[in-house]
Amino acid sequence: MNAYRSGRLAALLAIAGLIATACGGTGATTAPSAAAPSTAASAAASGSAAAGGALKVTFIPKQINNPYFDAAKEGADKAATELGGTVTQVGPSAATEAQASYIQDATTQGVSAIAISANDPNAVVPALQAAKAAGIKVVGYDSSPAAGAYDVFVNQTDFSLIGQAMADWSCDLAPSCAGEIAVLSAAATATNQNAWIDSMKGVIAGDKYKGLKLVDTVYGDDDPQKSTTQAQALLQAHPDLKVIVAPTTVGILAAAQVVSQAGKSATVKVTGLGFPKQMAAYVKDGTAPEFGLWSVPDLGYLTFYVADALVKGTITGKEGDSITVASLNGGKPYTIGKDSTIILGPPLVFNKDNIDSQQWGPS
């Protein structure tokens, strides 16, 4: 057996051993520490991934053929063109499906880096730790894997800012900041949506929002049909509902369509996170007067730049590291914070005053 094949076999054996060990745990918000990779595993990985050749980054979103993640990939593709490299996007067809097999495939292929939006923060830990043990850099984006299972997490915005914004939008849209509100989210295990919802709950517990009553939280799994069905069910179950809050681009569009088609735009409002181009008609007809989002292409763009910096060794992911991307953040450096997190920036807010000038995203 030649040296390359023996080194690669050693790497794969190390990966298999790490997965078996990690799967024995119970799972946690913080990933268990991985054993140090063998010399052979590290050597094989550095030869195939970090050292030499164009950067190869595999993006694993929660769900392929989802407009949100397609928009993020557009930004990643732009960064790959600028830096020299390639982006391959693979993943499950539903936001509730497992992602481990895609991580394992990328590890076997010896890619430079894996960028992942986790469906379940703990379920992906063993496979991601195995990838790291093989010398592959791991960047979380959008929805974080458990801390310790990635090198850097690129957070689209501070979780507390989204929770505050959703509470404020609900207060603005409910008459006199009072009445029943409900949440239509993505998957029940989604790290980001759950954090935003929890943050919103904390905000509306304050005195300013005492008139708002959260009566239900349902999950559409980022599936248009299921999200539509869940929105319809909310209207039926809660006839006094005033606001549907959907912290997902699929959910907010489905909810707006349901409310508008039901002729309830005057009494039930929709807000949350959505693409301005998709939501423009519902801003104008009064269904969704106010909502927000960040630049999703910029999220993918920054994620690729972070992967590139990790592979080149210009950052390690430790708190205090910094990276400058000329076209983002006003040209100022991003500094890595707690839990190896970089924050893209604050959310944008869309309403009748600016919706015509913000025609981006899928139709």
C-alpha atoms as a printed R data frame, in Angstrom:
    type eleno elety resid chain resno       x      y      z
1   ATOM     1    CA   MET     A     1   0.000  0.000  0.000
2   ATOM     2    CA   ASN     A     2   1.524  3.382 -0.963
3   ATOM     3    CA   ALA     A     3   2.115  6.209  1.565
4   ATOM     4    CA   TYR     A     4  -0.858  8.267  0.382
5   ATOM     5    CA   ARG     A     5  -3.313  5.375  0.724
6   ATOM     6    CA   SER     A     6  -1.948  4.301  4.097
7   ATOM     7    CA   GLY     A     7  -2.134  7.887  5.390
8   ATOM     8    CA   ARG     A     8  -5.682  8.278  4.120
9   ATOM     9    CA   LEU     A     9  -6.699  4.970  5.717
10  ATOM    10    CA   ALA     A    10  -5.226  6.099  9.027
11  ATOM    11    CA   ALA     A    11  -7.172  9.340  8.789
12  ATOM    12    CA   LEU     A    12 -10.438  7.573  8.119
13  ATOM    13    CA   LEU     A    13  -9.835  5.111 10.967
14  ATOM    14    CA   ALA     A    14  -9.240  8.053 13.293
15  ATOM    15    CA   ILE     A    15 -12.471  9.665 12.093
16  ATOM    16    CA   ALA     A    16 -14.462  6.473 12.611
17  ATOM    17    CA   GLY     A    17 -13.051  6.062 16.118
18  ATOM    18    CA   LEU     A    18 -13.911  9.632 17.058
19  ATOM    19    CA   ILE     A    19 -17.482  9.302 15.780
20  ATOM    20    CA   ALA     A    20 -17.986  6.105 17.764
21  ATOM    21    CA   THR     A    21 -16.638  7.758 20.918
22  ATOM    22    CA   ALA     A    22 -18.657 10.949 20.541
23  ATOM    23    CA   CYS     A    23 -21.902  9.099 19.798
24  ATOM    24    CA   GLY     A    24 -21.706  7.535 23.251
25  ATOM    25    CA   GLY     A    25 -22.432 10.907 24.881
26  ATOM    26    CA   THR     A    26 -25.813 12.386 25.697
27  ATOM    27    CA   GLY     A    27 -25.365 15.634 23.762
28  ATOM    28    CA   ALA     A    28 -25.060 19.149 25.136
29  ATOM    29    CA   THR     A    29 -25.097 22.787 24.165
30  ATOM    30    CA   THR     A    30 -21.303 22.712 24.378
31  ATOM    31    CA   ALA     A    31 -19.703 19.919 22.417
32  ATOM    32    CA   PRO     A    32 -17.566 17.387 24.296
33  ATOM    33    CA   SER     A    33 -13.831 17.742 23.776
34  ATOM    34    CA   ALA     A    34 -12.411 15.701 20.917
35  ATOM    35    CA   ALA     A    35  -9.366 13.523 21.363
36  ATOM    36    CA   ALA     A    36  -6.245 14.779 19.633
37  ATOM    37    CA   PRO     A    37  -6.026 13.403 16.072
38  ATOM    38    CA   SER     A    38  -3.293 10.952 15.211
39  ATOM    39    CA   THR     A    39  -0.179 12.168 13.413
40  ATOM    40    CA   ALA     A    40  -1.150 10.165 10.338
41  ATOM    41    CA   ALA     A    41  -4.653 11.629 10.316
42  ATOM    42    CA   SER     A    42  -3.348 15.173 10.599
43  ATOM    43    CA   ALA     A    43  -0.780 14.637  7.900
44  ATOM    44    CA   ALA     A    44  -3.287 13.149  5.471
45  ATOM    45    CA   ALA     A    45  -5.770 15.951  6.077
46  ATOM    46    CA   SER     A    46  -3.244 18.763  5.782
47  ATOM    47    CA   GLY     A    47  -2.098 17.354  2.487
48  ATOM    48    CA   SER     A    48  -5.609 17.212  1.050
49  ATOM    49    CA   ALA     A    49  -7.197 20.274  2.597
50  ATOM    50    CA   ALA     A    50  -5.251 23.107  4.138
51  ATOM    51    CA   ALA     A    51  -2.004 22.903  2.243
52  ATOM    52    CA   GLY     A    52  -1.828 23.866 -1.391
53  ATOM    53    CA   GLY     A    53  -4.466 24.018 -4.082
54  ATOM    54    CA   ALA     A    54  -7.586 26.116 -4.340
55  ATOM    55    CA   LEU     A    55  -9.797 26.440 -1.301
56  ATOM    56    CA   LYS     A    56 -12.661 23.933 -1.394
57  ATOM    57    CA   VAL     A    57 -15.562 24.704  0.931
58  ATOM    58    CA   THR     A    58 -18.608 22.496  1.327
59  ATOM    59    CA   PHE     A    59 -21.688 24.410  2.487
60  ATOM    60    CA   ILE     A    60 -24.256 22.273  4.327
61  ATOM    61    CA   PRO     A    61 -27.428 24.321  4.908
62  ATOM    62    CA   LYS     A    62 -30.411 23.194  6.926
63  ATOM    63    CA   GLN     A    63 -32.175 22.529  3.652
64  ATOM    64    CA   ILE     A    64 -31.216 22.668 -0.019
65  ATOM    65    CA   ASN     A    65 -33.427 24.427 -2.562
66  ATOM    66    CA   ASN     A    66 -34.438 26.888  0.148
67  ATOM    67    CA   PRO     A    67 -34.356 30.497 -1.132
68  ATOM    68    CA   TYR     A    68 -32.666 31.714  2.045
69  ATOM    69    CA   PHE     A    69 -29.730 29.338  1.734
70  ATOM    70    CA   ASP     A    70 -29.553 29.811 -2.031
71  ATOM    71    CA   ALA     A    71 -29.105 33.530 -1.349
72  ATOM    72    CA   ALA     A    72 -26.338 32.787  1.153
73  ATOM    73    CA   LYS     A    73 -24.601 30.610 -1.435
74  ATOM    74    CA   GLU     A    74 -24.691 33.486 -3.936
75  ATOM    75    CA   GLY     A    75 -22.597 35.482 -1.494
76  ATOM    76    CA   ALA     A    76 -20.254 32.543 -0.907
77  ATOM    77    CA   ASP     A    77 -19.811 32.098 -4.662
78  ATOM    78    CA   LYS     A    78 -18.891 35.777 -4.979
79  ATOM    79    CA   ALA     A    79 -16.273 35.426 -2.243
80  ATOM    80    CA   ALA     A    80 -14.898 32.260 -3.854
81  ATOM    81    CA   THR     A    81 -14.439 34.142 -7.129
82  ATOM    82    CA   GLU     A    82 -12.573 36.931 -5.349
83  ATOM    83    CA   LEU     A    83 -10.333 34.684 -3.253
84  ATOM    84    CA   GLY     A    84  -9.920 31.761 -5.608
85  ATOM    85    CA   GLY     A    85 -11.783 28.670 -4.559
86  ATOM    86    CA   THR     A    86 -14.935 26.651 -5.002
87  ATOM    87    CA   VAL     A    87 -18.209 26.250 -3.176
88  ATOM    88    CA   THR     A    88 -20.216 23.044 -3.189
89  ATOM    89    CA   GLN     A    89 -23.618 23.055 -1.496
90  ATOM    90    CA   VAL     A    90 -25.143 19.778 -0.335
91  ATOM    91    CA   GLY     A    91 -27.637 18.898  2.343
92  ATOM    92    CA   PRO     A    92 -31.017 17.491  3.278
93  ATOM    93    CA   SER     A    93 -34.182 18.240  1.351
94  ATOM    94    CA   ALA     A    94 -36.087 18.961  4.581
95  ATOM    95    CA   ALA     A    95 -35.026 21.035  7.576
96  ATOM    96    CA   THR     A    96 -35.785 18.157  9.943
97  ATOM    97    CA   GLU     A    97 -33.461 15.645  8.267
98  ATOM    98    CA   ALA     A    98 -30.033 14.605  9.545
99  ATOM    99    CA   GLN     A    99 -26.876 16.272  8.243
100 ATOM   100    CA   ALA     A   100 -24.178 13.914  9.547
101 ATOM   101    CA   SER     A   101 -23.811 11.920  6.327
102 ATOM   102    CA   TYR     A   102 -23.046 15.097  4.357
103 ATOM   103    CA   ILE     A   103 -20.379 16.079  6.890
104 ATOM   104    CA   GLN     A   104 -18.850 12.606  6.689
105 ATOM   105    CA   ASP     A   105 -18.804 12.715  2.887
106 ATOM   106    CA   ALA     A   106 -17.038 16.088  2.912
107 ATOM   107    CA   THR     A   107 -14.525 14.759  5.420
108 ATOM   108    CA   THR     A   108 -13.782 11.732  3.256
109 ATOM   109    CA   GLN     A   109 -13.332 14.016  0.250
110 ATOM   110    CA   GLY     A   110 -10.723 16.024  2.172
111 ATOM   111    CA   VAL     A   111 -12.253 19.458  1.585
112 ATOM   112    CA   SER     A   112 -10.555 22.547  3.005
113 ATOM   113    CA   ALA     A   113 -13.499 23.634  5.135
114 ATOM   114    CA   ILE     A   114 -17.092 22.828  5.981
115 ATOM   115    CA   ALA     A   115 -19.658 25.594  6.528
116 ATOM   116    CA   ILE     A   116 -22.830 24.379  8.217
117 ATOM   117    CA   SER     A   117 -26.170 25.738  9.397
118 ATOM   118    CA   ALA     A   118 -27.184 23.129 11.957
119 ATOM   119    CA   ASN     A   119 -30.656 21.623 12.020
120 ATOM   120    CA   ASP     A   120 -29.864 20.212 15.453
121 ATOM   121    CA   PRO     A   121 -26.902 21.681 17.357
122 ATOM   122    CA   ASN     A   122 -25.960 18.453 19.102
123 ATOM   123    CA   ALA     A   123 -26.723 15.830 16.460
124 ATOM   124    CA   VAL     A   124 -23.952 17.138 14.186
125 ATOM   125    CA   VAL     A   125 -21.276 17.185 16.902
126 ATOM   126    CA   PRO     A   126 -19.674 13.750 16.365
127 ATOM   127    CA   ALA     A   127 -19.308 14.205 12.607
128 ATOM   128    CA   LEU     A   128 -17.998 17.768 12.945
129 ATOM   129    CA   GLN     A   129 -15.466 16.772 15.592
130 ATOM   130    CA   ALA     A   130 -14.303 14.019 13.282
131 ATOM   131    CA   ALA     A   131 -13.879 16.554 10.480
132 ATOM   132    CA   LYS     A   132 -11.850 18.803 12.761
133 ATOM   133    CA   ALA     A   133  -9.722 15.845 13.836
134 ATOM   134    CA   ALA     A   134  -8.965 15.267 10.160
135 ATOM   135    CA   GLY     A   135  -7.683 18.837  9.831
136 ATOM   136    CA   ILE     A   136 -10.755 20.331  8.172
137 ATOM   137    CA   LYS     A   137 -11.835 23.785  9.326
138 ATOM   138    CA   VAL     A   138 -15.454 24.094 10.438
139 ATOM   139    CA   VAL     A   139 -17.473 27.307 10.204
140 ATOM   140    CA   GLY     A   140 -20.996 27.483 11.551
141 ATOM   141    CA   TYR     A   141 -23.300 30.015  9.932
142 ATOM   142    CA   ASP     A   142 -26.931 31.025 10.419
143 ATOM   143    CA   SER     A   143 -27.726 28.299 13.002
144 ATOM   144    CA   SER     A   144 -24.919 27.288 15.307
145 ATOM   145    CA   PRO     A   145 -23.701 23.782 16.036
146 ATOM   146    CA   ALA     A   146 -22.841 23.223 19.693
147 ATOM   147    CA   ALA     A   147 -19.904 25.347 20.845
148 ATOM   148    CA   GLY     A   148 -16.715 23.350 20.477
149 ATOM   149    CA   ALA     A   149 -17.852 21.574 17.310
150 ATOM   150    CA   TYR     A   150 -16.776 24.474 15.080
151 ATOM   151    CA   ASP     A   151 -13.809 26.827 14.740
152 ATOM   152    CA   VAL     A   152 -15.873 29.987 14.183
153 ATOM   153    CA   PHE     A   153 -19.615 30.658 14.125
154 ATOM   154    CA   VAL     A   154 -20.732 33.469 11.806
155 ATOM   155    CA   ASN     A   155 -23.892 34.793 13.421
156 ATOM   156    CA   GLN     A   156 -26.104 36.888 11.172
157 ATOM   157    CA   THR     A   157 -26.932 39.229 14.041
158 ATOM   158    CA   ASP     A   158 -26.998 39.330 17.806
159 ATOM   159    CA   PHE     A   159 -29.783 37.038 19.030
160 ATOM   160    CA   SER     A   160 -31.029 39.660 21.486
161 ATOM   161    CA   LEU     A   161 -31.463 42.212 18.689
162 ATOM   162    CA   ILE     A   162 -33.836 39.876 16.827
163 ATOM   163    CA   GLY     A   163 -35.840 39.107 19.970
164 ATOM   164    CA   GLN     A   164 -36.161 42.810 20.733
165 ATOM   165    CA   ALA     A   165 -37.093 43.643 17.145
166 ATOM   166    CA   MET     A   166 -39.809 40.974 16.967
167 ATOM   167    CA   ALA     A   167 -41.278 42.193 20.251
168 ATOM   168    CA   ASP     A   168 -41.247 45.788 19.015
169 ATOM   169    CA   TRP     A   169 -42.812 44.899 15.661
170 ATOM   170    CA   SER     A   170 -45.542 42.923 17.449
171 ATOM   171    CA   CYS     A   171 -46.172 45.868 19.750
172 ATOM   172    CA   ASP     A   172 -46.337 48.255 16.805
173 ATOM   173    CA   LEU     A   173 -48.802 46.079 14.890
174 ATOM   174    CA   ALA     A   174 -51.121 44.945 17.689
175 ATOM   175    CA   PRO     A   175 -53.723 47.634 18.512
176 ATOM   176    CA   SER     A   176 -52.447 49.617 21.515
177 ATOM   177    CA   CYS     A   177 -49.697 46.994 21.920
178 ATOM   178    CA   ALA     A   178 -52.260 44.521 23.217
179 ATOM   179    CA   GLY     A   179 -53.812 41.235 22.160
180 ATOM   180    CA   GLU     A   180 -52.915 37.692 21.222
181 ATOM   181    CA   ILE     A   181 -49.787 36.896 19.233
182 ATOM   182    CA   ALA     A   182 -48.488 33.559 17.945
183 ATOM   183    CA   VAL     A   183 -45.199 32.307 16.534
184 ATOM   184    CA   LEU     A   184 -44.803 30.308 13.318
185 ATOM   185    CA   SER     A   185 -41.216 29.047 13.381
186 ATOM   186    CA   ALA     A   186 -39.079 26.639 11.340
187 ATOM   187    CA   ALA     A   187 -37.895 23.363 12.901
188 ATOM   188    CA   ALA     A   188 -38.377 22.822 16.636
189 ATOM   189    CA   THR     A   189 -34.645 22.024 16.972
190 ATOM   190    CA   ALA     A   190 -33.342 25.098 15.085
191 ATOM   191    CA   THR     A   191 -30.759 26.854 17.265
192 ATOM   192    CA   ASN     A   192 -31.251 30.324 15.848
193 ATOM   193    CA   GLN     A   193 -35.055 30.459 15.765
194 ATOM   194    CA   ASN     A   194 -35.283 29.030 19.281
195 ATOM   195    CA   ALA     A   195 -32.847 31.648 20.593
196 ATOM   196    CA   TRP     A   196 -34.767 34.475 18.908
197 ATOM   197    CA   ILE     A   197 -38.097 33.229 20.255
198 ATOM   198    CA   ASP     A   198 -36.706 32.880 23.779
199 ATOM   199    CA   SER     A   199 -35.281 36.379 23.539
200 ATOM   200    CA   MET     A   200 -38.635 37.747 22.372
201 ATOM   201    CA   LYS     A   201 -40.407 36.004 25.263
202 ATOM   202    CA   GLY     A   202 -38.042 37.706 27.678
203 ATOM   203    CA   VAL     A   203 -38.715 41.106 26.131
204 ATOM   204    CA   ILE     A   204 -42.510 40.836 26.119
205 ATOM   205    CA   ALA     A   205 -42.411 39.914 29.792
206 ATOM   206    CA   GLY     A   206 -41.508 43.567 30.388
207 ATOM   207    CA   ASP     A   207 -44.030 46.158 31.457
208 ATOM   208    CA   LYS     A   208 -44.153 47.924 28.068
209 ATOM   209    CA   TYR     A   209 -45.445 44.737 26.432
210 ATOM   210    CA   LYS     A   210 -47.756 43.530 29.207
211 ATOM   211    CA   GLY     A   211 -50.758 43.740 26.880
212 ATOM   212    CA   LEU     A   212 -49.314 41.139 24.496
213 ATOM   213    CA   LYS     A   213 -50.168 37.493 25.114
214 ATOM   214    CA   LEU     A   214 -48.212 34.742 23.357
215 ATOM   215    CA   VAL     A   215 -50.847 32.062 22.848
216 ATOM   216    CA   ASP     A   216 -49.120 29.533 20.591
217 ATOM   217    CA   THR     A   217 -45.846 28.502 18.964
218 ATOM   218    CA   VAL     A   218 -46.022 26.179 15.960
219 ATOM   219    CA   TYR     A   219 -43.447 24.804 13.541
220 ATOM   220    CA   GLY     A   220 -43.603 24.677  9.752
221 ATOM   221    CA   ASP     A   221 -40.160 23.057  9.313
222 ATOM   222    CA   ASP     A   222 -39.337 25.633  6.607
223 ATOM   223    CA   ASP     A   223 -41.653 23.719  4.296
224 ATOM   224    CA   PRO     A   224 -44.021 26.028  2.390
225 ATOM   225    CA   GLN     A   225 -47.011 23.680  2.515
226 ATOM   226    CA   LYS     A   226 -46.603 22.764  6.180
227 ATOM   227    CA   SER     A   227 -46.065 26.421  7.068
228 ATOM   228    CA   THR     A   228 -49.258 27.310  5.177
229 ATOM   229    CA   THR     A   229 -51.195 24.619  7.031
230 ATOM   230    CA   GLN     A   230 -49.849 25.807 10.370
231 ATOM   231    CA   ALA     A   231 -50.764 29.423  9.620
232 ATOM   232    CA   GLN     A   232 -54.282 28.379  8.676
233 ATOM   233    CA   ALA     A   233 -54.535 26.392 11.903
234 ATOM   234    CA   LEU     A   234 -53.460 29.420 13.934
235 ATOM   235    CA   LEU     A   235 -56.259 31.522 12.455
236 ATOM   236    CA   GLN     A   236 -58.784 28.795 13.193
237 ATOM   237    CA   ALA     A   237 -57.575 28.034 16.724
238 ATOM   238    CA   HIS     A   238 -57.220 31.666 17.780
239 ATOM   239    CA   PRO     A   239 -60.029 33.823 16.350
240 ATOM   240    CA   ASP     A   240 -58.814 36.844 18.358
241 ATOM   241    CA   LEU     A   241 -55.253 36.607 17.081
242 ATOM   242    CA   LYS     A   242 -53.676 39.992 16.305
243 ATOM   243    CA   VAL     A   243 -50.138 39.172 15.097
244 ATOM   244    CA   ILE     A   244 -48.321 36.162 13.636
245 ATOM   245    CA   VAL     A   245 -44.561 36.375 14.210
246 ATOM   246    CA   ALA     A   246 -42.536 34.209 11.835
247 ATOM   247    CA   PRO     A   247 -38.744 34.231 12.387
248 ATOM   248    CA   THR     A   248 -38.197 32.389  9.104
249 ATOM   249    CA   THR     A   249 -38.374 33.564  5.494
250 ATOM   250    CA   VAL     A   250 -40.484 30.559  4.497
251 ATOM   251    CA   GLY     A   251 -42.874 30.979  7.404
252 ATOM   252    CA   ILE     A   252 -43.438 34.711  7.067
253 ATOM   253    CA   LEU     A   253 -44.317 34.402  3.376
254 ATOM   254    CA   ALA     A   254 -46.703 31.514  4.041
255 ATOM   255    CA   ALA     A   255 -48.383 33.382  6.908
256 ATOM   256    CA   ALA     A   256 -48.786 36.562  4.843
257 ATOM   257    CA   GLN     A   257 -50.327 34.612  1.974
258 ATOM   258    CA   VAL     A   258 -52.766 32.844  4.310
259 ATOM   259    CA   VAL     A   259 -53.849 36.024  6.092
260 ATOM   260    CA   SER     A   260 -54.223 37.971  2.857
261 ATOM   261    CA   GLN     A   261 -56.166 35.219  1.102
262 ATOM   262    CA   ALA     A   262 -58.430 34.848  4.147
263 ATOM   263    CA   GLY     A   263 -59.313 38.538  3.910
264 ATOM   264    CA   LYS     A   264 -58.021 39.191  7.431
265 ATOM   265    CA   SER     A   265 -55.284 41.716  6.661
266 ATOM   266    CA   ALA     A   266 -57.123 44.444  8.552
267 ATOM   267    CA   THR     A   267 -57.303 42.464 11.805
268 ATOM   268    CA   VAL     A   268 -54.348 40.046 11.750
269 ATOM   269    CA   LYS     A   269 -50.854 41.305 10.984
270 ATOM   270    CA   VAL     A   270 -47.757 39.350 10.043
271 ATOM   271    CA   THR     A   271 -44.175 40.177 10.973
272 ATOM   272    CA   GLY     A   272 -40.826 38.469 11.465
273 ATOM   273    CA   LEU     A   273 -37.949 37.797  9.079
274 ATOM   274    CA   GLY     A   274 -38.470 37.849  5.327
275 ATOM   275    CA   PHE     A   275 -37.066 38.810  1.950
276 ATOM   276    CA   PRO     A   276 -38.210 42.302  0.910
277 ATOM   277    CA   LYS     A   277 -38.881 41.296 -2.694
278 ATOM   278    CA   GLN     A   278 -41.132 38.412 -1.637
279 ATOM   279    CA   MET     A   279 -42.944 40.487  0.965
280 ATOM   280    CA   ALA     A   280 -43.412 43.760 -0.925
281 ATOM   281    CA   ALA     A   281 -47.011 43.055 -1.958
282 ATOM   282    CA   TYR     A   282 -47.957 42.246  1.631
283 ATOM   283    CA   VAL     A   283 -46.381 45.422  2.937
284 ATOM   284    CA   LYS     A   284 -48.448 47.386  0.444
285 ATOM   285    CA   ASP     A   285 -51.742 45.609  1.160
286 ATOM   286    CA   GLY     A   286 -51.313 46.043  4.921
287 ATOM   287    CA   THR     A   287 -50.807 42.377  5.815
288 ATOM   288    CA   ALA     A   288 -47.164 42.765  6.852
289 ATOM   289    CA   PRO     A   289 -46.499 46.468  7.457
290 ATOM   290    CA   GLU     A   290 -43.164 45.935  9.197
291 ATOM   291    CA   PHE     A   291 -40.570 43.145  9.284
292 ATOM   292    CA   GLY     A   292 -36.836 42.690  8.918
293 ATOM   293    CA   LEU     A   293 -33.843 40.648  7.810
294 ATOM   294    CA   TRP     A   294 -30.104 40.982  7.249
295 ATOM   295    CA   SER     A   295 -28.263 40.739  3.948
296 ATOM   296    CA   VAL     A   296 -28.299 36.983  3.428
297 ATOM   297    CA   PRO     A   297 -25.758 37.060  0.566
298 ATOM   298    CA   ASP     A   298 -23.401 38.940  2.884
299 ATOM   299    CA   LEU     A   299 -23.789 36.130  5.425
300 ATOM   300    CA   GLY     A   300 -22.536 33.581  2.899
301 ATOM   301    CA   TYR     A   301 -19.846 35.994  1.704
302 ATOM   302    CA   LEU     A   302 -18.458 36.528  5.203
303 ATOM   303    CA   THR     A   303 -18.640 32.807  5.961
304 ATOM   304    CA   PHE     A   304 -16.413 31.991  2.990
305 ATOM   305    CA   TYR     A   305 -13.927 34.704  3.972
306 ATOM   306    CA   VAL     A   306 -13.765 33.273  7.502
307 ATOM   307    CA   ALA     A   307 -13.183 29.771  6.121
308 ATOM   308    CA   ASP     A   308 -10.383 31.107  3.940
309 ATOM   309    CA   ALA     A   309  -8.725 32.858  6.890
310 ATOM   310    CA   LEU     A   310  -8.944 29.722  9.036
311 ATOM   311    CA   VAL     A   311  -7.390 27.535  6.350
312 ATOM   312    CA   LYS     A   312  -4.590 30.060  5.743
313 ATOM   313    CA   GLY     A   313  -3.991 30.367  9.478
314 ATOM   314    CA   THR     A   314  -4.534 34.124  9.674
315 ATOM   315    CA   ILE     A   315  -7.143 33.450 12.367
316 ATOM   316    CA   THR     A   316  -7.580 30.449 14.653
317 ATOM   317    CA   GLY     A   317 -11.047 31.116 15.996
318 ATOM   318    CA   LYS     A   318  -9.940 32.204 19.456
319 ATOM   319    CA   GLU     A   319 -11.649 35.138 21.155
320 ATOM   320    CA   GLY     A   320  -9.951 38.382 20.166
321 ATOM   321    CA   ASP     A   321  -8.874 37.268 16.692
322 ATOM   322    CA   SER     A   322  -9.912 39.706 13.982
323 ATOM   323    CA   ILE     A   323 -10.588 39.593 10.260
324 ATOM   324    CA   THR     A   324 -11.162 42.467  7.857
325 ATOM   325    CA   VAL     A   325 -13.391 42.084  4.799
326 ATOM   326    CA   ALA     A   326 -13.104 45.290  2.785
327 ATOM   327    CA   SER     A   327 -16.683 45.392  1.491
328 ATOM   328    CA   LEU     A   328 -18.355 44.606  4.851
329 ATOM   329    CA   ASN     A   329 -18.673 46.367  8.208
330 ATOM   330    CA   GLY     A   330 -17.559 49.661  6.696
331 ATOM   331    CA   GLY     A   331 -14.134 48.190  6.107
332 ATOM   332    CA   LYS     A   332 -13.576 47.832  9.864
333 ATOM   333    CA   PRO     A   333 -12.362 44.526 11.286
334 ATOM   334    CA   TYR     A   334 -14.679 41.921 12.733
335 ATOM   335    CA   THR     A   335 -13.502 40.703 16.132
336 ATOM   336    CA   ILE     A   336 -14.192 37.148 17.265
337 ATOM   337    CA   GLY     A   337 -16.105 37.151 20.535
338 ATOM   338    CA   LYS     A   338 -17.378 34.667 23.083
339 ATOM   339    CA   ASP     A   339 -17.883 31.090 21.848
340 ATOM   340    CA   SER     A   340 -15.765 31.937 18.777
341 ATOM   341    CA   THR     A   341 -18.580 34.004 17.271
342 ATOM   342    CA   ILE     A   342 -18.463 36.763 14.653
343 ATOM   343    CA   ILE     A   343 -21.588 38.904 14.196
344 ATOM   344    CA   LEU     A   344 -22.402 40.096 10.673
345 ATOM   345    CA   GLY     A   345 -24.359 43.142 11.852
346 ATOM   346    CA   PRO     A   346 -27.756 44.491 12.936
347 ATOM   347    CA   PRO     A   347 -30.938 43.532 11.079
348 ATOM   348    CA   LEU     A   348 -32.473 45.738  8.415
349 ATOM   349    CA   VAL     A   349 -36.080 46.890  8.867
350 ATOM   350    CA   PHE     A   350 -38.545 47.035  5.965
351 ATOM   351    CA   ASN     A   351 -41.798 48.995  5.747
352 ATOM   352    CA   LYS     A   352 -43.805 51.106  3.302
353 ATOM   353    CA   ASP     A   353 -41.189 53.860  3.418
354 ATOM   354    CA   ASN     A   354 -38.349 51.768  2.005
355 ATOM   355    CA   ILE     A   355 -39.774 48.571  0.530
356 ATOM   356    CA   ASP     A   356 -39.621 49.835 -3.066
357 ATOM   357    CA   SER     A   357 -35.906 50.574 -2.742
358 ATOM   358    CA   GLN     A   358 -35.139 47.177 -1.165
359 ATOM   359    CA   GLN     A   359 -36.114 44.844 -3.977
360 ATOM   360    CA   TRP     A   360 -33.646 42.022 -3.367
361 ATOM   361    CA   GLY     A   361 -33.961 38.354 -2.599
362 ATOM   362    CA   PRO     A   362 -36.066 35.736 -4.394
363 ATOM   363    CA   SER     A   363 -39.387 36.663 -5.986
